């Protein structure tokens, strides 16, 4: 079983997670081709937990870095309309 969550403040979440030295990670933080960063680890019962950066924050991060909405659309393989829905939702 795997549970997946999205986190708006992904970097803050990683800092909180690092405060628990006994957490067993499945690897380092991964950035998917569409830009979302995720981390995977086991809970106390051995289930995999995945926490990813919220898609809204991925879009904002790209825009804040100077990318245009057209560039973000191409990078994320999503229409500008869908990206705007995520930003405004």
Secondary structure, DSSP 4 states (H G I P E B T S, - for coil): -EEEEEETTHHHHHHHHTT-TT--BSSS-EE-TTS-EEEEEE-TTS-EEEEEE-HHHHHHHHHHTT--HHHHHHHHT--HHHHHHHHH-
